[in-house]
Amino acid sequence: MLGSENDATYMAAAISLSQRGRGRTGSNPNVGCVIVKDNRIVGRGWTQPGGRPHAEAMALEQAGAAAKGADIYVTLEPCAHQSKRGPTCAKSLIAVEPRRVIVASLDPDLRTHRQGVDILGNAGISVSVGVMEQSAKRAMAGFFSRLERRRPFVTLKLALSLDGCIAMANGTSQWITGQRARAHGHLERARSDAMLVGSGTLVTDKPSLDVRITGLEDQSPRRVLLGSAMPPAGWSQIAVPSAIADLSDANWLLIEGGASTAASFLEADLVDRLLLYRAPIVIGGGLPSIRDINLTSLADAHGKWNRIDCRNLGNDMLEIYERAA
């Protein structure tokens, strides 16, 4: 019989599946689900584009009759609020009579918060909550940010030289980093709901902000302009960083440029994650990656960021930082 010692392994699989929906679920959470019976995964699911079907529904359909008596692992509490788009996941799980339901995190949405697990428990189903909770929350950070901070989760991407420049003094910036680093950057675009640049970058670089990875071209995110320049057709526009709260159906926002835009978001304390692609070149006298953020004390700069990853991408180095709790 499957025991709790395997819970972390199967929840990790569900968390990995949840990333397949990241940047494509609108304002909905990107949830992952696996159904396990006799030590074998019989159903897998992740939230589909636009938010439906839910991960549980997708996994249940794949598992079929095998879901009865199985253990169901889901990264977020099964929904309990009624919707015209389909039945609640809590009731759908009850209908298949699983042995256990293992939940990574409770849903911060008050329409479901604790109600989903209570409905399951009241139906006589064993429910465990909190398995790999922090990893699941990180995987769904955009949804949690939208519910708890009322804004998207913000990633600031910078491609820079060893001496912190994003371009030569004349503005030339193609290409600072190599092909592998640029491909990773396009993958980050595909995992975002929206991308933002400032007016200066729009005028100077005329970026297309699309995804140029074979097979992912249709996952180019919504384009957003910060500033007063006239946006291209189809772009959204905001006047100040705090207006990202008004970007509907966007859980994940990627900022790509430029230095003044980066500074404005950092000064407003609206950056949750830093992607630093560092090329092994020295420019000297080039354009700085970030403008003044009005820091008044060096002590105030410490303790703000935790490095969570560091890896080589060809000759370049990628460092990933998240804001300290």
N, C-alpha and C positions, 0 to 999 in steps of 0.2 A: 504493500500500500504506500502511496506517495506520502512522504512526510514533509514537515516544515523545513527540514534541512535543504530541500530542493527549491524552496520558494524564491530565494534570491536569484537562482539561475533562470527560472522561468520568467520572473518579473523583468530581469535584464533583457530577455528576448522581447517581451512586450514593449519595453521602453525603446529598444532599437526599432521595432516596427512603427512606433509612434512618430519617428522622424521622417517616415515616408510621406506623412501628411503635412509636415511643417511648411508654413507659408502658403498653403492652399485651402485652408479651412475657414477663411474669413475670420469672423469674430468668435468662432467655435474653437474648442480645445483640440489639439492634435493628440488623440488618445491612441494607445496600442492595447491589444488584447490577444492572449493565447489561451487555448483550451487544451487541457492535458488529461489524458486517461491512460492508466496502466503505463506510466512513464513515457508516454508518446504524445507529441503535439498533434491533435486531431483537428484543430481550427486556429486560424490566425486572422487578425483583422486590424485595420487602422482607419481613422476617420477619413472619409473620402472628400474630394474637392467640394467646397461649399458647405461642408459640415454634415452631409448625409450620403450614404448610410453611416451610422456610428460604428465605431470599432467593434463593439459587442455584436451588433447585428451582422456584420460581415463575418466575424468568427463563428457565430452560431450557424449561419447558413452553410459554411464550409464543413463544420463538424456534423451537422445533421443529427441523427439519432445517437451518435456517440457522445453528445454533450450530456446526456443523462448520466448522473453519477460521477461526472468529471469535476476536475478542479479548474476554475476559471480565474485567470490572472488579468487584471485590468489596471491601467496606470492612473485612472481617475475614477472616483466614485460613480457608479452607474446612475444615469439621470433619473430623476423622479418626477419632474414637472411635465405636464401634458403639453403636447405639441400637435399641430395639424399635420406635421410632416411625418408622423409615425408614432408607434407606441413607446412608452418609457422603457429604457433598457433594464431597469430594476424588475419590472413585470415580465419582460421577455426572458430574463434569466430565471426567474421563479418558474416560468412555464416549462423549462427543460429539466427541472429538478436536479440541479448540480449537487455534488457532494460538498464543495466548499467554494466560496468566492473570496479571492485575495485581492485587496485594493491597496495601491501604493499611497494615494493621497485622497483626502476628502475634497469635495468640490467647493471652491470658494463662493460659487453662485448660491445665494441664499434660497433660491427656488429648489435646490437639491441638497444643500449642505446638511449632512447627517441623515437626511430623510431617505436617501437611497439605501444606505446600509441598514437603517432601521426597518425599512420595508422588507429587505431580504431576511434580516434576523427574525422579524415577527412571523415570517413564513416558515421558520424552522430551519433555515439554511445557515450553516456555520460561516461567519464572516471574519476575516482578519484584515486589519487596517495598519498601514505604516511600513510595509515591506518596501525597502529602497525608496522611501518617500522623497528624500532630497534629490536623488537622481531623476526621479519622475518629474518633480517640480522644475528642475533645470531644463528637462526636455520639453516642458510645456510652459516655459518662462513667459512667453508672449501672452498666453491666456491669463496667467496669474497676474502679470503686470496690468493688463487691461481691466481685470476685476478689482485689483487692490490699489493700483495707482491711477487708474482711469486714463491710461495712455499706453501706447505700444512699448514693447521691450526694444531698447535702442542699442544698436551695435555701430560703433564708429570704426571704419576701415581706413587704414593709412598705409600706403606703399612708399617707403622712404629709404634714403641712403644711410650709411653708417653715421654720418654727421647730421642726421635729422632733417634732410631736405626732401621735398616732394617734387622738385623740378629745378632746372637750371635757372639762372637769374633772368634769362629771356623767356621763361615759361615753358621751355621744352621738357616734357615729362614722359614721352613714349620712346623706349620703355625703361623704367627704372628696374623693375623686377623681371624675372624670366618667365618662360612659358608655363611652368608648373605652378608657380605662385599665382599667375593670372588665371589659370584654370580653376584653382581653388577659390579665387575671388568670385568667379562666375558661379561656382557651386553655392557660395554664400548668397548670391543674388537669387538663385532658384529656391533657396530656403527662406526667402523673405516675402512678405506681403507687399511691401513698398520700399522704394529707394528714394533718397533725397540728396540733392546737390544745391549749392548756392548759386546766386545769379552770376557771380564771377566765373565759376566753372562752366556754367551753361554758355556764356558768351565766348569764353576763351577756347574751350575744348569741344563744344557742341556734342556732348556725349549722347549715345543712343540708349545706354543703360539697359541693354537687352542681355539675354543669356545666350552665350555662344558656345554651348556644349552639345554635341550631337545627342539627340534624344530628349533634351531638356529645353529646346527652343520655345516651347509653348508655355514655359513656366517663368517667363520674364515678368518681373513684378510691376506693380503700379508705380508711376513716376511722379515725384513730388519736387517742386521748386520752392526754395526758401528765398524770399526777397521780392524786389519790385519789378524785375525784368519781365518781359512778356513771355509766358510759358508756351512751348510748342503745343499743338493741338493734342488733346487727350491727356495732358498733364494736369495734376492738381497743383495748387499753390497755397502756401501759408506765408504770413508776414513775419511771425516770430516763432522761436523754437517751441514755446509752450502750446502753440496751436496744433501740435501733433495730437493733442487730446481729441481734436475734432476729426481726425482721419478715421472714418468709420470702416469697419471690416478690416482693420489692420492690427494684427497682434505683433508682428515682427517688422521693425523698421531698420533699414541699413543706410547709413550715411557714408557717402563716398567722396565728398569734397565740397569746398576746398578748405584752406587754412582758416579763413574767417568763420566759415560755417562750423568747422570743428570746434573752434574756440567758443563760439556762441552757445553750443550745446554743452560743452564742458563747464562753462561759467554758470549756466543755468542748472547744473547738476542733473542733466537729463540723459547721461550716457551710462548704460548698464554693462557694456562689454566693449573691449578694445581688441581689434585685430591689427597687429603690427607686422606687415610684411617688410622685412629688412634685407636690402640687397647689399652684397659685399663691394660697395663702391663708395668713394668719397667725392663729393661735388665741390664743396668749398664755395661760399658766397652764393649759394643757391637760395631758393625760396623755402622758408621754414614750413614745417608740417602743420604747426599750430600758431596762431597769433596770440597776442596777450590775453590772458584770462583774468586779469586783475587780481592775481595772487599777491597778498600783502605780507605773508609770512611763510618762510620755507617750511616751518613746522606743520603748517596747514596742508602741505602737499603729501605728507606721509600718512600711511595707514588707509589710503583711499582704494587701493587696488590689490587684488590677489592674482598671481599668475597661476593659471590652471592648466596650461599646455604650452609646450615648446617643441617644435619639430622642424626638420629640414625639408624644404621643397626645392629640389635641385640645388643650386648654389645659394638660394635664399633661405632666410630663417623666418618662420612664423612664430610669433608669440601671442598668446591669447590671455587676456586679463578680464576679470570680472570685478565689479565694485564690491568692496568689503561690506560685510553685513553691518 
